[in-house]
Amino acid sequence: MAETVSLRGSTILIADDDPGIRTVLSRALGLLDCDIRTTGTAATLWRWVSEGLGDLVITDVVLPDENGLDLIPRIAKIRPELRVIAMSAQNTLLTAVRANESGAFEYLPKPFDLNELATIVTRALTERVARQPSEGPPDSEGEDLPLIGRSPAMQDIYRALARLMGTDLNVLITGETGTGKELVARALHDYGKRRNGPFVAINMAAIPRELIESELFGHEKGAFSGATSRTAGRFEQADGGTLFLDEIGDMPLEAQTRLLRVLQDGTFTTVGGRTPLRTDARIVAATHRDLRQYVSQGLFRDDLYYRLNVVPLRLPPLRQRAEDIADLVRHFLTRNEAEGLPAKTLSPEALARLREYRWPGNVRELENLIRRIAALYSEVRIGADVIESELADAEQIAGEAVAPRGESLSEAVERHMQAYFDAHGDALPAPGIYERVLREVERPLITLCLGATRGNQIRAAALLGLNRNTLRKKIRELDIPIQRGVK
């Protein structure tokens, strides 16, 4: 321990089934001039607390006679001033959440750093504001966890998430593509105070520019061609729950302005509507872009950035938590088998090769790889040669252009529209998509034809095969600027 702090006279009660851990803690905390009592059972710890002993409790989650987290609310009832630090080797998000919601002062994943322990103990013994347990903590350690990994980087994420579960603060999740930003957003919702409300997600990168306001705020009947009925937008759908704005960095500036107004006063109007509507949705945004750089380049509003970035969460890339790869592989193999794919295992050499790879696509790339080898290879035990072959192919593909070579216009439109439909998950886009998509295609087509004819509308109309008056009408409707004599 780097520094010795005197907390003479304080008594710390330690409950852990492992005598070795108790010995380590006793020696470390003894340097703080604290009196230490240790036990391996919850029963003895409860007796000490009931007798009024101790100024601080440190307990493992897993005790032979009772779950340590179940003790915390009971301790709070009879000794509300008594702080409890929970420890666990399980190191999952759910453990961190349950520790926080049960009323633990702090949660420490094992193995822990002794300097960090000393800091937390000192803070627990000097801060006097009692924390109350939250309502409705998750009650099952056996459910499927949204996030996998026990690395120190993921432990930091778990602890941050646990502290955010009881709040409505806006959160901005950053990280490379494939790091699991939507999974973090869903965890914030599923384990938070809005868990009984809707979780609504929208991918800004997959929504055509002309459709964004209608998608976010909804539209009234007759607001534009094809709007045959009133349609609720995502803000209205997410009322009482969480609205996840994925790839917020791809939102156009005009839509950013309208989003800022909603965040400022909590009201919005539908497209074509006049009556302000109130919204009560927690905002969680995500991006793989550097929004600070976008702000400096004028591509993202600085006032919107500060509204969204109340609590920043940066997800580590997979290459920075390679120790989680084995857990992730086991998770994906188990899920594959549940979905009907053949059961597989990976050799130690195969796992070692996976840990060496840089993973530009992060966890999503690993998931796709495991699914592919489960489907395509007959071997039950996958060796390093298979992994080497697959990773060589992946590196070659990564160096090629994103858009397929020789892609036709029809194929390009289909690819973009497929991404648009995929962004809605199991839901459908708002009605009137035919007219909206046609308008989305019309504007660049007419703009390019006018550019090619140097602004000559007669020639542009002939090129398009339109009547000149029809072209003029569309130029006005689509607000297309005319620059004559410029190409």
C-alpha positions as CSV (number, residue, x, y, z in Angstrom):
1,M,0.0,0.0,0.0
2,A,1.4,3.3,-1.1
3,E,0.3,5.4,2.0
4,T,-0.8,4.7,5.5
5,V,-3.8,6.6,6.8
6,S,-4.7,6.5,10.5
7,L,-8.3,5.6,11.3
8,R,-7.5,4.6,14.9
9,G,-10.5,3.4,16.8
10,S,-12.5,2.2,13.8
11,T,-13.6,-1.4,13.8
12,I,-14.1,-3.2,10.5
13,L,-16.1,-6.5,10.2
14,I,-15.0,-8.8,7.4
15,A,-17.1,-11.7,6.1
16,D,-15.5,-14.0,3.5
17,D,-15.5,-17.8,3.2
18,D,-11.9,-17.8,2.0
19,P,-9.4,-17.6,5.0
20,G,-6.7,-16.4,2.6
21,I,-8.8,-13.4,1.6
22,R,-9.5,-12.6,5.3
23,T,-5.8,-12.7,6.1
24,V,-4.9,-10.4,3.3
25,L,-7.6,-7.9,4.2
26,S,-6.7,-8.0,7.9
27,R,-3.0,-7.2,7.2
28,A,-3.9,-4.5,4.6
29,L,-6.5,-2.8,6.8
30,G,-4.4,-3.1,9.9
31,L,-2.0,-0.6,8.4
32,L,-4.9,1.9,8.6
33,D,-4.8,1.5,12.4
34,C,-8.2,-0.2,12.3
35,D,-9.4,-3.1,14.5
36,I,-10.3,-6.0,12.4
37,R,-12.8,-8.9,13.1
38,T,-13.1,-11.7,10.5
39,T,-15.6,-14.5,10.0
40,G,-16.5,-16.9,7.2
41,T,-20.3,-16.9,7.8
42,A,-23.2,-14.5,7.4
43,A,-24.7,-15.6,10.7
44,T,-21.7,-14.4,12.7
45,L,-21.5,-11.2,10.8
46,W,-25.2,-10.6,11.5
47,R,-24.7,-11.3,15.2
48,W,-21.9,-8.7,15.4
49,V,-24.0,-6.1,13.6
50,S,-27.0,-6.8,15.8
51,E,-24.9,-6.3,18.9
52,G,-23.8,-2.9,17.6
53,L,-20.3,-3.8,16.8
54,G,-18.3,-2.4,13.9
55,D,-18.0,0.9,12.0
56,L,-17.7,-0.7,8.5
57,V,-18.6,-4.1,7.0
58,I,-16.8,-5.7,4.1
59,T,-18.6,-8.8,2.9
60,D,-18.2,-11.3,0.0
61,V,-21.4,-11.8,-2.0
62,V,-21.1,-15.6,-1.8
63,L,-21.1,-16.9,1.8
64,P,-21.8,-20.5,2.7
65,D,-25.0,-19.7,4.7
66,E,-26.5,-16.6,2.9
67,N,-25.9,-14.3,0.0
68,G,-24.0,-11.3,1.3
69,L,-26.2,-8.9,-0.8
70,D,-29.3,-10.1,1.0
71,L,-27.8,-8.9,4.3
72,I,-27.3,-5.3,3.2
73,P,-31.0,-4.2,3.4
74,R,-31.3,-5.9,6.7
75,I,-28.2,-4.2,8.0
76,A,-29.6,-0.8,6.8
77,K,-32.8,-1.3,8.7
78,I,-31.1,-1.7,12.1
79,R,-27.9,0.2,11.5
80,P,-28.5,2.8,8.8
81,E,-25.3,4.6,9.5
82,L,-23.2,1.4,8.9
83,R,-21.5,1.3,5.6
84,V,-21.2,-2.0,3.6
85,I,-18.6,-2.8,1.0
86,A,-19.5,-5.8,-1.2
87,M,-16.9,-8.0,-2.9
88,S,-17.4,-10.7,-5.5
89,A,-15.4,-12.9,-7.8
90,Q,-18.4,-13.3,-10.1
91,N,-17.6,-9.9,-11.7
92,T,-20.7,-9.6,-13.8
93,L,-22.8,-6.5,-14.5
94,L,-25.7,-8.0,-12.6
95,T,-23.6,-8.4,-9.5
96,A,-22.5,-4.7,-9.6
97,V,-26.1,-3.6,-10.2
98,R,-27.5,-5.8,-7.3
99,A,-24.8,-4.5,-5.0
100,N,-25.6,-0.9,-5.8
101,E,-29.4,-1.3,-5.6
102,S,-29.1,-3.3,-2.4
103,G,-27.5,-0.3,-0.8
104,A,-23.8,-1.2,-0.8
105,F,-21.5,1.8,-0.3
106,E,-19.2,0.3,-3.0
107,Y,-18.7,-2.8,-5.0
108,L,-15.2,-4.3,-5.5
109,P,-14.6,-7.1,-8.0
110,K,-12.0,-9.7,-7.1
111,P,-9.1,-9.6,-7.4
112,F,-8.9,-6.0,-6.2
113,D,-6.1,-3.5,-5.8
114,L,-5.2,-2.9,-2.1
115,N,-4.6,0.8,-2.7
116,E,-8.1,1.2,-4.1
117,L,-9.4,-0.8,-1.2
118,A,-7.7,1.6,1.3
119,T,-9.1,4.6,-0.5
120,I,-12.7,3.2,-0.4
121,V,-12.4,2.2,3.2
122,T,-11.1,5.6,4.2
123,R,-14.0,7.3,2.3
124,A,-16.6,4.9,3.8
125,L,-15.4,5.7,7.3
126,T,-15.2,9.5,6.8
127,E,-18.4,10.1,4.8
128,R,-21.4,10.2,7.0
129,V,-24.4,10.5,4.5
130,A,-26.3,7.3,4.6
131,R,-27.3,5.7,1.3
132,Q,-30.7,4.0,1.1
133,P,-31.3,0.9,-1.0
134,S,-33.2,1.3,-4.2
135,E,-36.4,-0.4,-5.0
136,G,-36.7,-3.5,-7.2
137,P,-33.2,-4.8,-7.6
138,P,-32.8,-7.6,-10.1
139,D,-33.3,-10.9,-8.2
140,S,-31.8,-13.5,-10.5
141,E,-28.1,-14.2,-11.1
142,G,-29.1,-16.9,-13.6
143,E,-30.7,-14.7,-16.3
144,D,-28.9,-14.0,-19.5
145,L,-26.5,-11.1,-19.0
146,P,-26.4,-8.3,-21.6
147,L,-22.7,-7.8,-21.3
148,I,-19.9,-10.4,-21.1
149,G,-16.4,-9.9,-19.6
150,R,-14.5,-9.9,-16.4
151,S,-11.6,-7.7,-17.4
152,P,-10.7,-4.6,-15.4
153,A,-11.9,-2.5,-18.3
154,M,-15.4,-4.1,-18.1
155,Q,-15.5,-3.9,-14.4
156,D,-15.1,-0.1,-14.6
157,I,-18.1,-0.1,-17.0
158,Y,-20.2,-2.3,-14.7
159,R,-19.6,-0.1,-11.7
160,A,-20.4,3.1,-13.7
161,L,-23.6,1.5,-15.0
162,A,-24.6,0.4,-11.5
163,R,-24.4,4.0,-10.3
164,L,-26.5,5.2,-13.2
165,M,-29.3,2.8,-12.8
166,G,-31.3,4.9,-10.3
167,T,-30.9,8.1,-12.3
168,D,-32.4,9.7,-15.4
169,L,-29.2,11.5,-16.5
170,N,-28.5,11.7,-20.2
171,V,-25.7,9.3,-21.2
172,L,-23.4,9.5,-24.2
173,I,-21.8,6.1,-25.1
174,T,-18.7,6.2,-27.3
175,G,-16.6,3.4,-28.7
176,E,-15.6,1.8,-31.9
177,T,-18.1,0.0,-34.1
178,G,-19.0,-3.4,-32.7
179,T,-18.1,-2.7,-29.1
180,G,-21.7,-3.2,-27.8
181,K,-23.0,0.3,-27.4
182,E,-26.7,-0.7,-27.8
183,L,-26.2,-3.5,-25.3
184,V,-25.0,-0.9,-22.8
185,A,-28.0,1.3,-23.5
186,R,-30.4,-1.7,-23.1
187,A,-28.7,-2.6,-19.8
188,L,-29.2,1.0,-18.5
189,H,-32.9,0.6,-19.4
190,D,-33.5,-3.0,-18.3
191,Y,-31.9,-2.6,-14.9
192,G,-32.8,1.0,-14.3
193,K,-35.8,2.9,-12.9
194,R,-37.5,3.0,-16.3
195,R,-37.4,-0.8,-16.8
196,N,-41.2,-1.0,-17.0
197,G,-41.3,1.6,-19.8
198,P,-40.5,1.1,-23.5
199,F,-37.0,1.0,-24.9
200,V,-37.1,2.6,-28.3
201,A,-34.0,2.7,-30.6
202,I,-33.3,4.6,-33.7
203,N,-30.1,4.5,-35.8
204,M,-29.5,8.0,-37.2
205,A,-27.0,6.6,-39.8
206,A,-29.7,4.4,-41.4
207,I,-32.4,7.0,-41.7
208,P,-32.4,9.1,-44.9
209,R,-32.0,12.9,-44.1
210,E,-35.5,13.8,-45.3
211,L,-37.1,11.2,-43.0
212,I,-35.4,12.0,-39.7
213,E,-37.8,14.6,-38.3
214,S,-40.8,12.4,-39.2
215,E,-39.1,9.4,-37.5
216,L,-38.2,11.3,-34.4
217,F,-41.3,13.5,-33.9
218,G,-44.0,11.8,-35.9
219,H,-46.3,13.5,-38.4
220,E,-50.0,14.5,-38.9
221,K,-52.3,13.2,-41.6
222,G,-51.7,15.2,-44.7
223,A,-48.4,16.6,-43.6
224,F,-46.8,15.5,-46.9
225,S,-47.6,13.2,-49.8
226,G,-48.3,9.7,-48.6
227,A,-49.1,10.8,-45.0
228,T,-52.5,9.1,-44.9
229,S,-52.8,9.0,-41.1
230,R,-51.2,10.4,-38.0
231,T,-48.1,8.5,-37.0
232,A,-46.4,8.7,-33.6
233,G,-42.6,9.4,-33.7
234,R,-39.9,7.8,-31.5
235,F,-40.1,10.5,-28.8
236,E,-43.8,9.8,-28.4
237,Q,-43.3,6.0,-28.5
238,A,-40.5,6.2,-25.8
239,D,-42.6,8.2,-23.3
240,G,-42.0,6.9,-19.8
241,G,-39.0,4.8,-21.0
242,T,-35.7,5.2,-22.8
243,L,-34.9,6.7,-26.3
244,F,-31.7,5.3,-27.7
245,L,-30.2,7.6,-30.4
246,D,-27.6,5.4,-32.1
247,E,-24.9,7.0,-34.3
248,I,-25.9,10.5,-33.1
249,G,-22.8,11.8,-34.9
250,D,-24.6,11.2,-38.3
251,M,-27.6,13.4,-37.4
252,P,-27.8,16.4,-39.9
253,L,-27.5,19.9,-38.4
254,E,-31.1,20.9,-39.0
255,A,-32.3,17.9,-37.1
256,Q,-29.8,18.6,-34.3
257,T,-31.4,22.0,-33.8
258,R,-34.8,20.5,-33.3
259,L,-33.5,17.8,-31.0
260,L,-31.8,20.4,-28.8
261,R,-35.1,22.2,-28.4
262,V,-36.7,19.0,-27.1
263,L,-33.9,18.4,-24.6
264,Q,-34.1,22.0,-23.4
265,D,-37.9,22.2,-22.7
266,G,-39.2,18.7,-23.0
267,T,-41.7,19.5,-25.7
268,F,-42.0,19.0,-29.5
269,T,-44.5,19.2,-32.3
270,T,-45.1,16.6,-35.0
271,V,-44.4,17.3,-38.6
272,G,-47.4,19.2,-39.8
273,G,-48.7,19.7,-36.2
274,R,-49.2,22.8,-34.2
275,T,-50.0,21.5,-30.7
276,P,-46.8,21.0,-28.5
277,L,-46.5,17.6,-27.0
278,R,-44.5,16.8,-23.8
279,T,-42.1,13.9,-23.7
280,D,-40.7,12.0,-20.7
281,A,-38.0,9.9,-22.1
282,R,-34.5,9.3,-20.9
283,I,-32.0,10.0,-23.6
284,V,-29.1,7.6,-24.2
285,A,-27.0,8.5,-27.3
286,A,-24.1,6.6,-28.9
287,T,-21.5,7.2,-31.6
288,H,-18.3,5.8,-32.9
289,R,-17.2,9.2,-34.0
290,D,-15.2,11.9,-32.1
291,L,-17.9,14.4,-31.4
292,R,-15.5,16.9,-30.0
293,Q,-13.7,17.0,-33.3
294,Y,-17.1,17.2,-35.1
295,V,-17.9,20.2,-32.9
296,S,-14.6,22.0,-33.8
297,Q,-15.4,21.3,-37.5
298,G,-18.9,22.7,-37.2
299,L,-20.5,19.4,-38.0
300,F,-22.1,19.0,-34.6
301,R,-23.7,21.6,-32.3
302,D,-21.6,22.3,-29.2
303,D,-24.7,23.0,-27.1
304,L,-26.3,19.7,-28.1
305,Y,-23.0,17.9,-27.4
306,Y,-23.0,19.2,-23.8
307,R,-26.7,18.3,-23.4
308,L,-26.0,14.7,-24.4
309,N,-22.7,14.3,-22.7
310,V,-23.9,14.6,-19.1
311,V,-22.4,11.2,-18.3
312,P,-19.8,9.9,-20.8
313,L,-19.2,6.2,-21.1
314,R,-16.4,5.0,-23.3
315,L,-16.5,1.3,-24.2
316,P,-13.1,-0.3,-24.6
317,P,-12.3,-2.0,-28.0
318,L,-11.9,-5.8,-27.8
319,R,-8.1,-5.6,-28.3
320,Q,-7.9,-3.8,-25.0
321,R,-9.7,-6.6,-23.1
322,A,-8.4,-9.7,-24.8
323,E,-8.7,-11.6,-21.5
324,D,-12.5,-11.5,-22.1
325,I,-12.3,-13.4,-25.4
326,A,-12.5,-16.9,-23.8
327,D,-15.7,-15.9,-21.9
328,L,-17.2,-14.3,-25.1
329,V,-16.4,-17.4,-27.2
330,R,-18.1,-19.7,-24.6
331,H,-21.1,-17.4,-24.6
332,F,-21.4,-17.4,-28.4
333,L,-20.9,-21.1,-28.7
334,T,-23.6,-21.8,-26.1
335,R,-26.0,-19.5,-27.9
336,N,-25.2,-21.0,-31.2
337,E,-26.0,-24.5,-29.9
338,A,-29.3,-23.2,-28.4
339,E,-30.2,-21.9,-31.9
340,G,-29.6,-25.3,-33.5
341,L,-26.0,-25.0,-34.7
342,P,-23.6,-27.9,-34.0
343,A,-21.8,-27.9,-30.7
344,K,-18.2,-26.8,-30.9
345,T,-15.2,-26.2,-28.7
346,L,-12.0,-24.3,-29.4
347,S,-8.5,-25.6,-28.6
348,P,-6.2,-23.5,-26.3
349,E,-4.1,-22.7,-29.4
350,A,-7.2,-21.4,-31.2
351,L,-8.1,-19.2,-28.3
352,A,-4.5,-17.9,-28.1
353,R,-4.7,-16.9,-31.8
354,L,-8.0,-15.1,-31.2
355,R,-6.3,-13.1,-28.3
356,E,-3.5,-12.0,-30.7
357,Y,-5.9,-10.7,-33.4
358,R,-6.6,-6.9,-33.5
359,W,-10.4,-7.2,-34.0
360,P,-11.2,-4.1,-36.0
361,G,-14.9,-5.1,-35.8
362,N,-14.6,-5.8,-32.1
363,V,-17.2,-8.1,-30.3
364,R,-19.5,-8.1,-33.3
365,E,-16.7,-9.5,-35.5
366,L,-15.9,-12.2,-33.0
367,E,-19.6,-13.2,-32.7
368,N,-19.8,-13.5,-36.5
369,L,-16.6,-15.6,-36.6
370,I,-17.9,-18.0,-34.0
371,R,-21.2,-18.4,-35.7
372,R,-19.5,-19.0,-39.1
373,I,-17.1,-21.7,-37.8
374,A,-20.0,-23.4,-36.0
375,A,-22.0,-23.6,-39.3
376,L,-19.2,-24.3,-41.8
377,Y,-16.8,-26.7,-40.2
378,S,-17.4,-30.3,-39.4
379,E,-14.8,-30.6,-36.6
380,V,-16.2,-30.7,-33.1
381,R,-12.9,-29.2,-31.8
382,I,-11.8,-26.2,-33.7
383,G,-8.0,-25.8,-34.0
384,A,-5.7,-22.9,-34.6
385,D,-5.4,-23.7,-38.3
386,V,-9.1,-23.0,-38.8
387,I,-8.9,-19.7,-36.9
388,E,-5.8,-18.7,-38.8
389,S,-7.6,-19.3,-42.1
390,E,-10.6,-17.4,-41.1
391,L,-8.7,-14.4,-39.7
392,A,-6.6,-14.3,-42.9
393,D,-9.8,-14.0,-44.9
394,A,-11.1,-11.3,-42.5
395,E,-8.0,-9.2,-42.9
396,Q,-8.3,-9.4,-46.6
397,I,-11.9,-8.3,-46.6
398,A,-11.2,-5.5,-44.2
399,G,-8.8,-4.0,-46.7
400,E,-11.4,-3.9,-49.5
401,A,-14.0,-1.1,-50.1
402,V,-17.2,-1.2,-48.2
403,A,-19.4,-0.9,-51.2
404,P,-19.3,-4.0,-53.5
405,R,-17.5,-3.4,-56.8
406,G,-19.7,-3.0,-59.8
407,E,-22.8,-2.4,-57.6
408,S,-25.7,-1.2,-59.7
409,L,-28.0,1.7,-58.7
410,S,-30.8,-0.7,-57.9
411,E,-28.5,-2.8,-55.7
412,A,-27.2,0.4,-53.9
413,V,-30.7,1.6,-53.2
414,E,-31.7,-1.9,-52.0
415,R,-28.7,-2.0,-49.7
416,H,-29.5,1.4,-48.1
417,M,-33.1,0.6,-47.8
418,Q,-32.3,-2.8,-46.1
419,A,-30.2,-0.9,-43.6
420,Y,-33.2,1.5,-43.0
421,F,-35.6,-1.4,-42.4
422,D,-33.0,-3.2,-40.2
423,A,-32.8,-0.1,-38.0
424,H,-36.4,-0.6,-37.1
425,G,-35.9,-4.1,-35.7
426,D,-39.2,-5.9,-35.5
427,A,-41.2,-2.7,-36.0
428,L,-42.2,-1.1,-39.3
429,P,-41.2,2.4,-40.6
430,A,-43.8,5.1,-40.5
431,P,-46.5,4.9,-43.2
432,G,-46.0,6.8,-46.4
433,I,-42.5,5.5,-47.1
434,Y,-43.0,5.3,-50.9
435,E,-43.5,9.0,-51.3
436,R,-40.8,9.9,-48.8
437,V,-38.2,7.7,-50.5
438,L,-39.1,9.0,-53.9
439,R,-38.5,12.6,-52.6
440,E,-35.2,11.4,-51.2
441,V,-34.1,10.2,-54.6
442,E,-35.6,13.1,-56.6
443,R,-33.6,15.9,-55.0
444,P,-30.1,14.6,-55.8
445,L,-31.2,13.4,-59.3
446,I,-32.6,16.8,-60.2
447,T,-29.7,18.6,-58.6
448,L,-27.2,16.6,-60.6
449,C,-29.1,17.1,-63.9
450,L,-29.2,20.9,-63.3
451,G,-25.5,20.9,-62.6
452,A,-24.8,18.9,-65.7
453,T,-26.8,21.4,-67.8
454,R,-25.2,24.4,-66.1
455,G,-28.6,25.4,-64.6
456,N,-30.4,25.3,-67.9
457,Q,-33.9,24.1,-66.9
458,I,-35.0,23.4,-70.5
459,R,-32.1,21.0,-71.1
460,A,-32.4,19.6,-67.6
461,A,-36.1,18.9,-68.2
462,A,-35.3,17.1,-71.5
463,L,-32.6,15.1,-69.8
464,L,-35.0,14.0,-67.1
465,G,-37.8,13.4,-69.5
466,L,-40.1,15.9,-67.7
467,N,-42.3,18.8,-68.7
468,R,-40.5,22.1,-68.0
469,N,-43.4,23.3,-65.8
470,T,-43.2,20.0,-63.8
471,L,-39.5,20.5,-63.3
472,R,-40.0,24.1,-62.0
473,K,-42.7,22.8,-59.6
474,K,-40.3,20.1,-58.2
475,I,-37.5,22.7,-57.9
476,R,-39.8,24.8,-55.7
477,E,-41.1,21.9,-53.7
478,L,-37.7,20.4,-53.0
479,D,-36.1,23.8,-52.4
480,I,-33.3,23.2,-54.9
481,P,-30.9,26.2,-55.4
482,I,-30.3,27.2,-59.1
483,Q,-26.8,28.4,-60.1
484,R,-26.7,29.3,-63.8
485,G,-23.6,28.8,-65.8
486,V,-21.8,26.8,-63.2
487,K,-20.9,23.1,-63.5
